[in-house]
């Protein structure tokens, strides 16, 4: 894809708050975007910087399925649905082993998961 078209598509995704599509486009074209960083708009440039630093440190960003699972865990914890929470944990134990997961959990989920010794 031509660089100007990629930049326009990324900007459109950010304006529509479609961060997942923007992230995928940036990751696919990271080298070209970093070389032409001076042409990028500020919000795209900041997202490129964040994703580049995440790639350097080795942190893998969450995908849609993982974000949905975190959303369900937060909802189950907020409504104190322990059965649903246990099922979500049983289906995705590797998700809770990630070190960066704590940033995405709400306080109810953190308290319940710590009480269950899941995190």
N, C-alpha and C positions, 0 to 999 in steps of 0.2 A: 504494500500500500504506500502511496506517495506520502511524504512527511507532512505536507501542508494538510492533506486530507485526514491523516491520523490526528494531528493536533486539533483540527476542527471537530472531529468525532469525539475526541476526549473531552474537549470543552463542552460539547453538547451533552455528553453523559454527565458531567459534573453539574451543569445547569439543571438537569433533570434529577439530580441526586442519585444517579445510577452508578454508585461507586464501584460495584463489582465489575461492570463492563469497562469502566475507566481503568481500573487496576489491571485487568487482563490486557487491554491495549497497551498500557504503559510497560508492563512486563515483557510483552512481545517485541516492543520497539525501544527497549531501555537504552541501548547503545546510541541509536540515532537521536533520541531525545536528549540524552546527556551531552552529546556533541553540539547540539543546537539549542542548548538551554537558554541562551540569551533571547531567543525568539518566542519562548513560551510565555503565556500569561502567568500571573503570580500564583493563582490557585493550582494550576497544572504543575508549575515549577515546584511548589511546596509538596505536592503529592509525589512527584518524581523523586524529590529528596528523601521523603519518608520511606518510600518503597526501596530506594537504593540503600538506605541505611539498614533496613530490615533484611535485605538480601546479604549485605556484608556481615551482619551479626548472625545470620543463619536462621532467623525466625521466619517460619512459614506462615503467611497470612491465612486467616480462616476462609473457607469457601462457603457457599450459600447453605449447603447442607449442615455444616457445623454451626453457622450462625442461627439457622432454624432450630437446631437442637438446644442451643443456649437460650433462645427465646422461649422454648417450651419449658426448659428447666426453670427459668425465671418466673414464668407464669404459674407453674405448678407450685413453686415455693411461695409466691405471693398469695395464692389462694389456699395454701397449706394442704395441697393435694399430695400427700406423702406417697400414695400408691403410684400415681403418675410419675412422681419424681424418681421413685425406685425403678420403675420401668425404663425411664429415660437413661438412668445411670447404667442399668444392665445392658441396654442396647449400645451405648457408646462409652465404654470405660476408658478408652484411649484418649477421648476428648478431655476428660478431667485430669489426665496425667500431664497435660501441657502446663508449662509454668506461666504462660501469659493469659490463662483462662480467667484468673481472678479479676482482671480489669473489666470483663464482660458480664460478670455475675452481679446481681443486685444484693443488697444486704440480707434479705430474707434467704436467698439461695445460699449465700456464704454461710450463714448461721446454721441452716439445716444440713448442708453438706458437711460442715465441720463436725456437727453433732453426730452424723452418721459415719464419720471417719472416711468420707469419700474424697475429701481434699485435704 
